[in-house]
Amino acid sequence: MSYWVFDHIEVDDYLAFDKPKRDVVTFATAIGWQKLPYFITAWSDEPEASIRAA
């Protein structure tokens, strides 16, 4: 069975209130969980091609 932890990727991801989230990802991957990355953007009119790019 696989376990996953969300790995929140944000442009400005190094603020104090983000540290607990980063710590959870660090600890979970240390015990074998896999990261499930996702990205949040504030760009409301982002082109569809840019959203689907990997």
PDB file of N, H, CA, C and O in Angstrom:
ATOM      1  N   MET A   1       0.836  -1.168   0.000  1.00  0.00           N
ATOM      2  CA  MET A   1       0.000   0.000   0.000  1.00  0.00           C
ATOM      3  C   MET A   1       0.890   1.243   0.000  1.00  0.00           C
ATOM      4  O   MET A   1       1.883   1.310   0.724  1.00  0.00           O
ATOM      5  N   SER A   2       0.523   2.211  -0.810  1.00  0.00           N
ATOM      6  H   SER A   2      -0.284   2.158  -1.398  1.00  0.00           H
ATOM      7  CA  SER A   2       1.276   3.468  -0.873  1.00  0.00           C
ATOM      8  C   SER A   2       0.595   4.542  -0.050  1.00  0.00           C
ATOM      9  O   SER A   2      -0.632   4.613   0.016  1.00  0.00           O
ATOM     10  N   TYR A   3       1.404   5.371   0.571  1.00  0.00           N
ATOM     11  H   TYR A   3       2.401   5.313   0.517  1.00  0.00           H
ATOM     12  CA  TYR A   3       0.901   6.523   1.314  1.00  0.00           C
ATOM     13  C   TYR A   3       1.429   7.778   0.633  1.00  0.00           C
ATOM     14  O   TYR A   3       2.572   7.822   0.178  1.00  0.00           O
ATOM     15  N   TRP A   4       0.585   8.787   0.570  1.00  0.00           N
ATOM     16  H   TRP A   4      -0.344   8.752   0.940  1.00  0.00           H
ATOM     17  CA  TRP A   4       0.929  10.021  -0.122  1.00  0.00           C
ATOM     18  C   TRP A   4       0.766  11.210   0.808  1.00  0.00           C
ATOM     19  O   TRP A   4      -0.103  11.225   1.679  1.00  0.00           O
ATOM     20  N   VAL A   5       1.607  12.195   0.608  1.00  0.00           N
ATOM     21  H   VAL A   5       2.313  12.183  -0.101  1.00  0.00           H
ATOM     22  CA  VAL A   5       1.493  13.462   1.331  1.00  0.00           C
ATOM     23  C   VAL A   5       1.528  14.578   0.289  1.00  0.00           C
ATOM     24  O   VAL A   5       2.358  14.565  -0.620  1.00  0.00           O
ATOM     25  N   PHE A   6       0.615  15.545   0.430  1.00  0.00           N
ATOM     26  H   PHE A   6      -0.059  15.556   1.168  1.00  0.00           H
ATOM     27  CA  PHE A   6       0.591  16.672  -0.497  1.00  0.00           C
ATOM     28  C   PHE A   6       1.830  17.524  -0.292  1.00  0.00           C
ATOM     29  O   PHE A   6       2.153  17.918   0.828  1.00  0.00           O
ATOM     30  N   ASP A   7       2.515  17.803  -1.387  1.00  0.00           N
ATOM     31  H   ASP A   7       2.253  17.483  -2.297  1.00  0.00           H
ATOM     32  CA  ASP A   7       3.687  18.670  -1.353  1.00  0.00           C
ATOM     33  C   ASP A   7       3.306  19.975  -2.031  1.00  0.00           C
ATOM     34  O   ASP A   7       3.376  20.102  -3.254  1.00  0.00           O
ATOM     35  N   HIS A   8       2.908  20.927  -1.227  1.00  0.00           N
ATOM     36  H   HIS A   8       2.852  20.823  -0.234  1.00  0.00           H
ATOM     37  CA  HIS A   8       2.419  22.211  -1.709  1.00  0.00           C
ATOM     38  C   HIS A   8       3.569  23.046  -2.255  1.00  0.00           C
ATOM     39  O   HIS A   8       4.503  23.376  -1.524  1.00  0.00           O
ATOM     40  N   ILE A   9       3.503  23.381  -3.516  1.00  0.00           N
ATOM     41  H   ILE A   9       2.744  23.113  -4.109  1.00  0.00           H
ATOM     42  CA  ILE A   9       4.542  24.185  -4.162  1.00  0.00           C
ATOM     43  C   ILE A   9       3.961  25.567  -4.433  1.00  0.00           C
ATOM     44  O   ILE A   9       2.930  25.704  -5.092  1.00  0.00           O
ATOM     45  N   GLU A  10       4.624  26.567  -3.926  1.00  0.00           N
ATOM     46  H   GLU A  10       5.461  26.456  -3.391  1.00  0.00           H
ATOM     47  CA  GLU A  10       4.159  27.928  -4.123  1.00  0.00           C
ATOM     48  C   GLU A  10       5.369  28.806  -4.418  1.00  0.00           C
ATOM     49  O   GLU A  10       6.485  28.491  -4.004  1.00  0.00           O
ATOM     50  N   VAL A  11       5.153  29.883  -5.117  1.00  0.00           N
ATOM     51  H   VAL A  11       4.247  30.139  -5.454  1.00  0.00           H
ATOM     52  CA  VAL A  11       6.254  30.764  -5.493  1.00  0.00           C
ATOM     53  C   VAL A  11       6.949  31.312  -4.254  1.00  0.00           C
ATOM     54  O   VAL A  11       8.178  31.307  -4.187  1.00  0.00           O
ATOM     55  N   ASP A  12       6.189  31.781  -3.279  1.00  0.00           N
ATOM     56  H   ASP A  12       5.190  31.785  -3.334  1.00  0.00           H
ATOM     57  CA  ASP A  12       6.756  32.349  -2.060  1.00  0.00           C
ATOM     58  C   ASP A  12       6.504  31.373  -0.914  1.00  0.00           C
ATOM     59  O   ASP A  12       5.688  31.642  -0.032  1.00  0.00           O
ATOM     60  N   ASP A  13       7.208  30.236  -0.930  1.00  0.00           N
ATOM     61  H   ASP A  13       7.870  30.018  -1.646  1.00  0.00           H
ATOM     62  CA  ASP A  13       6.932  29.128  -0.016  1.00  0.00           C
ATOM     63  C   ASP A  13       7.844  29.122   1.204  1.00  0.00           C
ATOM     64  O   ASP A  13       7.955  28.094   1.873  1.00  0.00           O
ATOM     65  N   TYR A  14       8.493  30.223   1.511  1.00  0.00           N
ATOM     66  H   TYR A  14       8.403  31.058   0.968  1.00  0.00           H
ATOM     67  CA  TYR A  14       9.439  30.232   2.624  1.00  0.00           C
ATOM     68  C   TYR A  14       9.050  31.247   3.683  1.00  0.00           C
ATOM     69  O   TYR A  14       9.892  31.990   4.187  1.00  0.00           O
ATOM     70  N   LEU A  15       7.775  31.271   4.012  1.00  0.00           N
ATOM     71  H   LEU A  15       7.091  30.667   3.602  1.00  0.00           H
ATOM     72  CA  LEU A  15       7.297  32.126   5.082  1.00  0.00           C
ATOM     73  C   LEU A  15       7.140  31.285   6.343  1.00  0.00           C
ATOM     74  O   LEU A  15       7.072  30.058   6.267  1.00  0.00           O
ATOM     75  N   ALA A  16       7.082  31.931   7.489  1.00  0.00           N
ATOM     76  H   ALA A  16       7.137  32.927   7.551  1.00  0.00           H
ATOM     77  CA  ALA A  16       7.035  31.215   8.768  1.00  0.00           C
ATOM     78  C   ALA A  16       5.822  30.300   8.891  1.00  0.00           C
ATOM     79  O   ALA A  16       5.935  29.205   9.443  1.00  0.00           O
ATOM     80  N   PHE A  17       4.667  30.724   8.390  1.00  0.00           N
ATOM     81  H   PHE A  17       4.575  31.614   7.941  1.00  0.00           H
ATOM     82  CA  PHE A  17       3.480  29.890   8.537  1.00  0.00           C
ATOM     83  C   PHE A  17       3.481  28.685   7.595  1.00  0.00           C
ATOM     84  O   PHE A  17       2.628  27.808   7.735  1.00  0.00           O
ATOM     85  N   ASP A  18       4.404  28.616   6.652  1.00  0.00           N
ATOM     86  H   ASP A  18       5.097  29.328   6.539  1.00  0.00           H
ATOM     87  CA  ASP A  18       4.528  27.453   5.771  1.00  0.00           C
ATOM     88  C   ASP A  18       5.447  26.384   6.348  1.00  0.00           C
ATOM     89  O   ASP A  18       5.460  25.257   5.852  1.00  0.00           O
ATOM     90  N   LYS A  19       6.215  26.710   7.385  1.00  0.00           N
ATOM     91  H   LYS A  19       6.204  27.625   7.788  1.00  0.00           H
ATOM     92  CA  LYS A  19       7.165  25.750   7.937  1.00  0.00           C
ATOM     93  C   LYS A  19       6.496  24.470   8.435  1.00  0.00           C
ATOM     94  O   LYS A  19       7.011  23.389   8.149  1.00  0.00           O
ATOM     95  N   PRO A  20       5.385  24.529   9.159  1.00  0.00           N
ATOM     96  CA  PRO A  20       4.759  23.270   9.589  1.00  0.00           C
ATOM     97  C   PRO A  20       4.373  22.370   8.419  1.00  0.00           C
ATOM     98  O   PRO A  20       4.516  21.150   8.503  1.00  0.00           O
ATOM     99  N   LYS A  21       3.885  22.961   7.333  1.00  0.00           N
ATOM    100  H   LYS A  21       3.768  23.952   7.265  1.00  0.00           H
ATOM    101  CA  LYS A  21       3.533  22.159   6.149  1.00  0.00           C
ATOM    102  C   LYS A  21       4.772  21.484   5.572  1.00  0.00           C
ATOM    103  O   LYS A  21       4.737  20.304   5.223  1.00  0.00           O
ATOM    104  N   ARG A  22       5.868  22.237   5.473  1.00  0.00           N
ATOM    105  H   ARG A  22       5.896  23.196   5.757  1.00  0.00           H
ATOM    106  CA  ARG A  22       7.109  21.660   4.956  1.00  0.00           C
ATOM    107  C   ARG A  22       7.636  20.572   5.880  1.00  0.00           C
ATOM    108  O   ARG A  22       8.169  19.565   5.414  1.00  0.00           O
ATOM    109  N   ASP A  23       7.488  20.771   7.197  1.00  0.00           N
ATOM    110  H   ASP A  23       7.055  21.589   7.575  1.00  0.00           H
ATOM    111  CA  ASP A  23       7.939  19.767   8.165  1.00  0.00           C
ATOM    112  C   ASP A  23       7.165  18.460   8.008  1.00  0.00           C
ATOM    113  O   ASP A  23       7.756  17.382   8.070  1.00  0.00           O
ATOM    114  N   VAL A  24       5.858  18.546   7.806  1.00  0.00           N
ATOM    115  H   VAL A  24       5.378  19.422   7.755  1.00  0.00           H
ATOM    116  CA  VAL A  24       5.043  17.345   7.618  1.00  0.00           C
ATOM    117  C   VAL A  24       5.530  16.570   6.394  1.00  0.00           C
ATOM    118  O   VAL A  24       5.670  15.348   6.448  1.00  0.00           O
ATOM    119  N   VAL A  25       5.788  17.272   5.298  1.00  0.00           N
ATOM    120  H   VAL A  25       5.675  18.264   5.254  1.00  0.00           H
ATOM    121  CA  VAL A  25       6.280  16.615   4.085  1.00  0.00           C
ATOM    122  C   VAL A  25       7.638  15.971   4.347  1.00  0.00           C
ATOM    123  O   VAL A  25       7.882  14.844   3.916  1.00  0.00           O
ATOM    124  N   THR A  26       8.512  16.669   5.044  1.00  0.00           N
ATOM    125  H   THR A  26       8.313  17.584   5.395  1.00  0.00           H
ATOM    126  CA  THR A  26       9.843  16.137   5.364  1.00  0.00           C
ATOM    127  C   THR A  26       9.749  14.868   6.199  1.00  0.00           C
ATOM    128  O   THR A  26      10.396  13.868   5.888  1.00  0.00           O
ATOM    129  N   PHE A  27       8.945  14.905   7.257  1.00  0.00           N
ATOM    130  H   PHE A  27       8.420  15.717   7.509  1.00  0.00           H
ATOM    131  CA  PHE A  27       8.818  13.743   8.131  1.00  0.00           C
ATOM    132  C   PHE A  27       8.134  12.572   7.426  1.00  0.00           C
ATOM    133  O   PHE A  27       8.546  11.423   7.585  1.00  0.00           O
ATOM    134  N   ALA A  28       7.092  12.863   6.649  1.00  0.00           N
ATOM    135  H   ALA A  28       6.757  13.796   6.520  1.00  0.00           H
ATOM    136  CA  ALA A  28       6.365  11.798   5.952  1.00  0.00           C
ATOM    137  C   ALA A  28       7.255  11.096   4.928  1.00  0.00           C
ATOM    138  O   ALA A  28       7.222   9.870   4.817  1.00  0.00           O
ATOM    139  N   THR A  29       8.044  11.856   4.183  1.00  0.00           N
ATOM    140  H   THR A  29       8.071  12.852   4.272  1.00  0.00           H
ATOM    141  CA  THR A  29       8.927  11.225   3.202  1.00  0.00           C
ATOM    142  C   THR A  29      10.045  10.454   3.890  1.00  0.00           C
ATOM    143  O   THR A  29      10.560   9.482   3.339  1.00  0.00           O
ATOM    144  N   ALA A  30      10.421  10.881   5.089  1.00  0.00           N
ATOM    145  H   ALA A  30      10.003  11.671   5.537  1.00  0.00           H
ATOM    146  CA  ALA A  30      11.463  10.167   5.831  1.00  0.00           C
ATOM    147  C   ALA A  30      11.004   8.775   6.253  1.00  0.00           C
ATOM    148  O   ALA A  30      11.830   7.876   6.412  1.00  0.00           O
ATOM    149  N   ILE A  31       9.700   8.585   6.436  1.00  0.00           N
ATOM    150  H   ILE A  31       9.029   9.315   6.307  1.00  0.00           H
ATOM    151  CA  ILE A  31       9.194   7.261   6.811  1.00  0.00           C
ATOM    152  C   ILE A  31       8.606   6.502   5.626  1.00  0.00           C
ATOM    153  O   ILE A  31       7.922   5.495   5.804  1.00  0.00           O
ATOM    154  N   GLY A  32       8.877   6.994   4.410  1.00  0.00           N
ATOM    155  H   GLY A  32       9.432   7.812   4.265  1.00  0.00           H
ATOM    156  CA  GLY A  32       8.526   6.236   3.222  1.00  0.00           C
ATOM    157  C   GLY A  32       7.316   6.700   2.445  1.00  0.00           C
ATOM    158  O   GLY A  32       6.969   6.083   1.438  1.00  0.00           O
ATOM    159  N   TRP A  33       6.661   7.761   2.873  1.00  0.00           N
ATOM    160  H   TRP A  33       6.943   8.263   3.691  1.00  0.00           H
ATOM    161  CA  TRP A  33       5.534   8.264   2.111  1.00  0.00           C
ATOM    162  C   TRP A  33       6.055   8.918   0.835  1.00  0.00           C
ATOM    163  O   TRP A  33       7.205   9.354   0.778  1.00  0.00           O
ATOM    164  N   GLN A  34       5.205   8.983  -0.182  1.00  0.00           N
ATOM    165  H   GLN A  34       4.271   8.628  -0.135  1.00  0.00           H
ATOM    166  CA  GLN A  34       5.576   9.597  -1.447  1.00  0.00           C
ATOM    167  C   GLN A  34       4.940  10.975  -1.562  1.00  0.00           C
ATOM    168  O   GLN A  34       3.826  11.199  -1.090  1.00  0.00           O
ATOM    169  N   LYS A  35       5.659  11.887  -2.192  1.00  0.00           N
ATOM    170  H   LYS A  35       6.564  11.705  -2.575  1.00  0.00           H
ATOM    171  CA  LYS A  35       5.142  13.245  -2.377  1.00  0.00           C
ATOM    172  C   LYS A  35       4.149  13.270  -3.536  1.00  0.00           C
ATOM    173  O   LYS A  35       4.350  12.620  -4.562  1.00  0.00           O
ATOM    174  N   LEU A  36       3.087  14.026  -3.351  1.00  0.00           N
ATOM    175  H   LEU A  36       2.923  14.554  -2.517  1.00  0.00           H
ATOM    176  CA  LEU A  36       2.116  14.296  -4.402  1.00  0.00           C
ATOM    177  C   LEU A  36       2.117  15.809  -4.601  1.00  0.00           C
ATOM    178  O   LEU A  36       1.368  16.530  -3.942  1.00  0.00           O
ATOM    179  N   PRO A  37       2.973  16.288  -5.526  1.00  0.00           N
ATOM    180  CA  PRO A  37       3.126  17.740  -5.664  1.00  0.00           C
ATOM    181  C   PRO A  37       1.906  18.398  -6.311  1.00  0.00           C
ATOM    182  O   PRO A  37       1.264  17.822  -7.189  1.00  0.00           O
ATOM    183  N   TYR A  38       1.608  19.596  -5.865  1.00  0.00           N
ATOM    184  H   TYR A  38       2.130  20.064  -5.152  1.00  0.00           H
ATOM    185  CA  TYR A  38       0.602  20.410  -6.518  1.00  0.00           C
ATOM    186  C   TYR A  38       1.011  21.868  -6.406  1.00  0.00           C
ATOM    187  O   TYR A  38       1.737  22.254  -5.490  1.00  0.00           O
ATOM    188  N   PHE A  39       0.546  22.655  -7.330  1.00  0.00           N
ATOM    189  H   PHE A  39      -0.044  22.341  -8.074  1.00  0.00           H
ATOM    190  CA  PHE A  39       0.965  24.046  -7.451  1.00  0.00           C
ATOM    191  C   PHE A  39      -0.264  24.947  -7.414  1.00  0.00           C
ATOM    192  O   PHE A  39      -1.266  24.663  -8.069  1.00  0.00           O
ATOM    193  N   ILE A  40      -0.188  26.014  -6.663  1.00  0.00           N
ATOM    194  H   ILE A  40       0.626  26.245  -6.130  1.00  0.00           H
ATOM    195  CA  ILE A  40      -1.274  26.990  -6.597  1.00  0.00           C
ATOM    196  C   ILE A  40      -0.744  28.304  -7.144  1.00  0.00           C
ATOM    197  O   ILE A  40       0.347  28.746  -6.785  1.00  0.00           O
ATOM    198  N   THR A  41      -1.519  28.913  -8.003  1.00  0.00           N
ATOM    199  H   THR A  41      -2.406  28.554  -8.294  1.00  0.00           H
ATOM    200  CA  THR A  41      -1.123  30.189  -8.573  1.00  0.00           C
ATOM    201  C   THR A  41      -2.247  31.204  -8.396  1.00  0.00           C
ATOM    202  O   THR A  41      -3.420  30.834  -8.326  1.00  0.00           O
ATOM    203  N   ALA A  42      -1.895  32.452  -8.328  1.00  0.00           N
ATOM    204  H   ALA A  42      -0.943  32.752  -8.386  1.00  0.00           H
ATOM    205  CA  ALA A  42      -2.883  33.522  -8.192  1.00  0.00           C
ATOM    206  C   ALA A  42      -3.144  34.195  -9.534  1.00  0.00           C
ATOM    207  O   ALA A  42      -3.734  35.275  -9.583  1.00  0.00           O
ATOM    208  N   TRP A  43      -2.713  33.574 -10.606  1.00  0.00           N
ATOM    209  H   TRP A  43      -2.234  32.697 -10.566  1.00  0.00           H
ATOM    210  CA  TRP A  43      -2.847  34.127 -11.942  1.00  0.00           C
ATOM    211  C   TRP A  43      -4.222  33.748 -12.477  1.00  0.00           C
ATOM    212  O   TRP A  43      -4.394  32.654 -13.016  1.00  0.00           O
ATOM    213  N   SER A  44      -5.197  34.631 -12.336  1.00  0.00           N
ATOM    214  H   SER A  44      -5.057  35.519 -11.897  1.00  0.00           H
ATOM    215  CA  SER A  44      -6.586  34.302 -12.652  1.00  0.00           C
ATOM    216  C   SER A  44      -6.840  34.084 -14.141  1.00  0.00           C
ATOM    217  O   SER A  44      -7.742  33.326 -14.498  1.00  0.00           O
ATOM    218  N   ASP A  45      -6.075  34.720 -15.009  1.00  0.00           N
ATOM    219  H   ASP A  45      -5.342  35.335 -14.719  1.00  0.00           H
ATOM    220  CA  ASP A  45      -6.308  34.552 -16.444  1.00  0.00           C
ATOM    221  C   ASP A  45      -5.166  33.768 -17.115  1.00  0.00           C
ATOM    222  O   ASP A  45      -4.791  34.046 -18.254  1.00  0.00           O
ATOM    223  N   GLU A  46      -4.633  32.798 -16.393  1.00  0.00           N
ATOM    224  H   GLU A  46      -4.938  32.572 -15.468  1.00  0.00           H
ATOM    225  CA  GLU A  46      -3.536  31.994 -16.922  1.00  0.00           C
ATOM    226  C   GLU A  46      -4.007  31.179 -18.131  1.00  0.00           C
ATOM    227  O   GLU A  46      -5.074  30.567 -18.087  1.00  0.00           O
ATOM    228  N   PRO A  47      -3.214  31.169 -19.211  1.00  0.00           N
ATOM    229  CA  PRO A  47      -3.600  30.409 -20.413  1.00  0.00           C
ATOM    230  C   PRO A  47      -3.699  28.921 -20.134  1.00  0.00           C
ATOM    231  O   PRO A  47      -2.938  28.382 -19.331  1.00  0.00           O
ATOM    232  N   GLU A  48      -4.633  28.259 -20.797  1.00  0.00           N
ATOM    233  H   GLU A  48      -5.251  28.697 -21.450  1.00  0.00           H
ATOM    234  CA  GLU A  48      -4.851  26.816 -20.627  1.00  0.00           C
ATOM    235  C   GLU A  48      -3.573  26.022 -20.924  1.00  0.00           C
ATOM    236  O   GLU A  48      -3.282  25.050 -20.227  1.00  0.00           O
ATOM    237  N   ALA A  49      -2.815  26.417 -21.938  1.00  0.00           N
ATOM    238  H   ALA A  49      -3.052  27.207 -22.504  1.00  0.00           H
ATOM    239  CA  ALA A  49      -1.583  25.709 -22.286  1.00  0.00           C
ATOM    240  C   ALA A  49      -0.569  25.749 -21.148  1.00  0.00           C
ATOM    241  O   ALA A  49       0.153  24.780 -20.916  1.00  0.00           O
ATOM    242  N   SER A  50      -0.520  26.855 -20.453  1.00  0.00           N
ATOM    243  H   SER A  50      -1.106  27.643 -20.641  1.00  0.00           H
ATOM    244  CA  SER A  50       0.400  26.991 -19.338  1.00  0.00           C
ATOM    245  C   SER A  50      -0.027  26.114 -18.148  1.00  0.00           C
ATOM    246  O   SER A  50       0.815  25.543 -17.455  1.00  0.00           O
ATOM    247  N   ILE A  51      -1.325  26.017 -17.927  1.00  0.00           N
ATOM    248  H   ILE A  51      -2.009  26.480 -18.490  1.00  0.00           H
ATOM    249  CA  ILE A  51      -1.843  25.206 -16.827  1.00  0.00           C
ATOM    250  C   ILE A  51      -1.540  23.723 -17.064  1.00  0.00           C
ATOM    251  O   ILE A  51      -1.180  23.012 -16.126  1.00  0.00           O
ATOM    252  N   ARG A  52      -1.681  23.257 -18.293  1.00  0.00           N
ATOM    253  H   ARG A  52      -1.974  23.835 -19.055  1.00  0.00           H
ATOM    254  CA  ARG A  52      -1.511  21.840 -18.616  1.00  0.00           C
ATOM    255  C   ARG A  52      -0.047  21.429 -18.850  1.00  0.00           C
ATOM    256  O   ARG A  52       0.252  20.241 -18.971  1.00  0.00           O
ATOM    257  N   ALA A  53       0.855  22.405 -18.913  1.00  0.00           N
ATOM    258  H   ALA A  53       0.612  23.370 -18.815  1.00  0.00           H
ATOM    259  CA  ALA A  53       2.271  22.103 -19.127  1.00  0.00           C
ATOM    260  C   ALA A  53       2.830  21.394 -17.903  1.00  0.00           C
ATOM    261  O   ALA A  53       2.495  21.722 -16.765  1.00  0.00           O
ATOM    262  N   ALA A  54       3.683  20.420 -18.161  1.00  0.00           N
ATOM    263  H   ALA A  54       3.955  20.154 -19.085  1.00  0.00           H
ATOM    264  CA  ALA A  54       4.250  19.673 -17.021  1.00  0.00           C
ATOM    265  C   ALA A  54       5.639  20.102 -16.725  1.00  0.00           C
ATOM    266  O   ALA A  54       6.263  19.579 -15.801  1.00  0.00           O
TER     267      ALA A  54
END
